[in-house]
Amino acid sequence: ARARPRRTRGRTRTAAVLGILVFASAIGATAATPRQDPRRAQAQRLVAEGRCAAALELLARVTRDHPADVEPLLWTGHCAIEEQRFDEARAALEAASELAPEDGEIRLQLAIALYHEEAFARASTELEAAAQRLGEDRAEIALYRGLLLLADPNTDRAADAASWLERARVLDADAVEPVASYYAGVGWS
């Protein structure tokens, strides 16, 4: 008769320990590897849905717990740009670039963040690095080439800028309008 209560207590202890482990993982304990962390998949969904404000809150925890995971850093940079938090975007993208210096998408997003921080020389360098890795047929590359030419006070290359901006519109109008048309008009005038 006494063996049964001990056995129940042992099962109760095991169930309690399992319950604690499940609860700990549900409240955000980190997984063994970054890709197994359920918060990562949730953040990726939020980014894909364009819910950047919510994604940034979650990504802050994911990148804190997995600082060497490049994709959440890239997503943070993208969403911070969307939310006009350019210093935060730059910091995340610089960290990502250190981990994956050959990644063209990281370099492109970093160029965009730097442009918006008015660090035009660095933005131009990053944009050229992105173009080398991604190719010339990206509307964002053409757009920011044109914008950087317009922003450079040392050159009178407005016609060149307008040409790049028009190229961006032709490559992917959905991605760059109405910005490309507006600044192309500025360049032509």
Secondary structure in CASP SS format (residue, H / E / C, confidence):
PFRMAT SS
TARGET T0000
AUTHOR 0000-0000-0000
METHOD secondary structure of the structure
MODEL  1
A C 1.00
R C 1.00
A H 1.00
R H 1.00
P H 1.00
R H 1.00
R H 1.00
T H 1.00
R H 1.00
G H 1.00
R H 1.00
T H 1.00
R H 1.00
T H 1.00
A H 1.00
A H 1.00
V H 1.00
L H 1.00
G H 1.00
I H 1.00
L H 1.00
V H 1.00
F H 1.00
A H 1.00
S H 1.00
A H 1.00
I C 1.00
G C 1.00
A C 1.00
T C 1.00
A C 1.00
A C 1.00
T C 1.00
P H 1.00
R H 1.00
Q H 1.00
D C 1.00
P H 1.00
R H 1.00
R H 1.00
A H 1.00
Q H 1.00
A H 1.00
Q H 1.00
R H 1.00
L H 1.00
V H 1.00
A H 1.00
E C 1.00
G C 1.00
R C 1.00
C H 1.00
A H 1.00
A H 1.00
A H 1.00
L H 1.00
E H 1.00
L H 1.00
L H 1.00
A H 1.00
R H 1.00
V H 1.00
T H 1.00
R H 1.00
D H 1.00
H C 1.00
P C 1.00
A C 1.00
D C 1.00
V H 1.00
E H 1.00
P H 1.00
L H 1.00
L H 1.00
W H 1.00
T H 1.00
G H 1.00
H H 1.00
C H 1.00
A H 1.00
I H 1.00
E H 1.00
E C 1.00
Q C 1.00
R C 1.00
F H 1.00
D H 1.00
E H 1.00
A H 1.00
R H 1.00
A H 1.00
A H 1.00
L H 1.00
E H 1.00
A H 1.00
A H 1.00
S H 1.00
E H 1.00
L H 1.00
A C 1.00
P C 1.00
E C 1.00
D C 1.00
G H 1.00
E H 1.00
I H 1.00
R H 1.00
L H 1.00
Q H 1.00
L H 1.00
A H 1.00
I H 1.00
A H 1.00
L H 1.00
Y H 1.00
H H 1.00
E C 1.00
E C 1.00
A C 1.00
F H 1.00
A H 1.00
R H 1.00
A H 1.00
S H 1.00
T H 1.00
E H 1.00
L H 1.00
E H 1.00
A H 1.00
A H 1.00
A H 1.00
Q H 1.00
R H 1.00
L H 1.00
G C 1.00
E C 1.00
D C 1.00
R C 1.00
A H 1.00
E H 1.00
I H 1.00
A H 1.00
L H 1.00
Y H 1.00
R H 1.00
G H 1.00
L H 1.00
L H 1.00
L H 1.00
L H 1.00
A H 1.00
D C 1.00
P C 1.00
N C 1.00
T C 1.00
D C 1.00
R C 1.00
A H 1.00
A H 1.00
D H 1.00
A H 1.00
A H 1.00
S H 1.00
W H 1.00
L H 1.00
E H 1.00
R H 1.00
A H 1.00
R H 1.00
V H 1.00
L H 1.00
D C 1.00
A H 1.00
D H 1.00
A H 1.00
V H 1.00
E C 1.00
P C 1.00
V H 1.00
A H 1.00
S H 1.00
Y H 1.00
Y H 1.00
A H 1.00
G H 1.00
V H 1.00
G H 1.00
W H 1.00
S C 1.00
END
